[in-house]
């Protein structure tokens, strides 16, 4: 079970990340932390209110409760705090605790809301800005990436090869309405962009996230904080394949931490090794992997389009 942790906000970095480090250490679990390294402009995300499905998700997951009112004002009524500058010590503490670190983005909302329609120069500049900040904070270049909101474009994927990333996790496997994999064979693959097969291996997220499940009715049962851990553990029962689970410092690292504790214990009981992206890559790097085109799609419980694993060619 590969644990991929997206850190979107200043609050998540300051509060959620240390909580997750403690939980992971208690369970002797590995994980990969992917950091937002520039300003926190979470308040800009309110512009998504016009998107279909946005209000239903907000009502189901209680954005104010999990992110905090102050965070939702960053970039609007309050200036966005610069996470990489203000939290450099907290970021290095994660590395020093033995966890893999990588890049999520420079500005989470700016990337998520714009990269799909931006040109190559904007995209590469944004990625290299994040790369430069990462190197300043950690004293070494980043070696992996996980896209904010699973939003990318062709230039962004090509930049992974330029940066010599061996692996990244920027996309999702397509899921059925009940959270199961639409194609059980989906998983690690290489991408074909503009007719070129890229070297960087994609490790797509294979499971639904907490915010996609909470409040949804699946097979006649409403998913709540009381039963969501059991629901996810049923999806992974049998330990017949590797999975990538994406969690968020703002959710599992804060109010939903008890659910993550249940998942960690449950996955251990199911026989999974709790691993980082680097661990996962080490297991599959010499395999002959399918080559898939860059593909957009939708997932149950999430509004808008995002990167999904396409059909192998």
C-alpha positions, 0 to 999 in steps of 0.5 A, a space after each residue: 500500500 503506497 501512501 501518497 500525502 498531498 499537502 495543499 495549504 499552510 495550515 496543513 503543513 503546520 498542523 496536519 503534517 506533524 500529526 501524520 508523521 507521528 501516526 506513520 511512525 507509530 505504525 512503522 509506515 513509510 509514505 511520500 509527502 508532496 509539498 506545495 512550496 509557494 503561496 497558499 491561495 486557497 481562497 481563490 478556489 471559491 471561484 470554482 462555485 460555478 462548476 457542476 458538482 462543486 456545491 454538492 462536494 462542499 456540502 458533503 465534506 464540510 470544507 470550512 470545518 476541515 480547512 478553516 475559515 482563515 485558510 479560505 480567506 487566503 488570497 482574498 481577504 488575507 494575503 496568501 502565506 508563502 509556505 516554502 519560506 515560512 515552513 522550511 523547518 517543518 518541511 525539512 523535519 519530515 525528511 529528517 524523520 526518514 520520509 520521502 519528500 517531493 513536489 506537489 506544486 508551487 501554488 496549489 489553486 493557481 496550478 489546479 485551476 489553470 494548467 489544463 489550458 495553459 501553454 508550455 512556457 507557463 507550465 514549465 516556469 511554474 514547475 521550475 519555480 517549485 523545483 528551485 524552491 524545493 532545492 533551496 529548502 532541502 539543499 538538493 533537487 526534487 526527484 518526484 512529483 504528484 500533481 495538484 488536483 491531478 491536473 497536468 498537460 503535455 508540457 508538464 509530463 515532458 518536464 518530468 523527463 527534463 527534470 529526470 524524475 524516475 517516477 511520479 503520481 499525477 493521475 488516477 485509475 478510473 473507478 466505478 461508482 462503488 469505488 472499485 477499479 473499472 480496469 483491475 489491470 490498471 496501475 504503473 505505466 508510462 505515458 505517450 505524449 505527442 507520439 513520444 514515450 516518456 521515461 518517467 513512470 506514472 504510479 496512479 492513485 488506485 483508490 477513492 479519497 475520503 472527500 470523494 466518498 464521505 456523504 455519498 450513497 453507495 449500494 444503498 449505504 451512506 458513507 459516513 465517518 463511522 463506516 468509511 474505513 470499513 468501506 475502503 478496507 473492503 476495497 483492498 481486502 485480499 492483498 492481491 495487488 499493489 494500491 496507491 492511496 492519496 491522503 491529504 494533510 488537511 483531512 487525514 492529518 487533522 479531523 479525519 486522523 482517527 479514520 487514517 489510524 483505522 486504515 493503517 491498522 487495517 492495511 497492516 492486518 490485511 498483509 500490506 507493506 505501508 510504503 512510499 512511492 520510492 518503495 513502490 517504484 523499486 518493486 516495478 522499475 524493471 517490469 515491462 509496463 504498458 504505454 498509455 496516452 495522456 487522458 482526461 476523465 471524471 471520477 465518482 464524487 469529484 467535480 470536473 475532469 482530471 488526469 486518468 489512466 488511458 487504455 494501453 496502446 
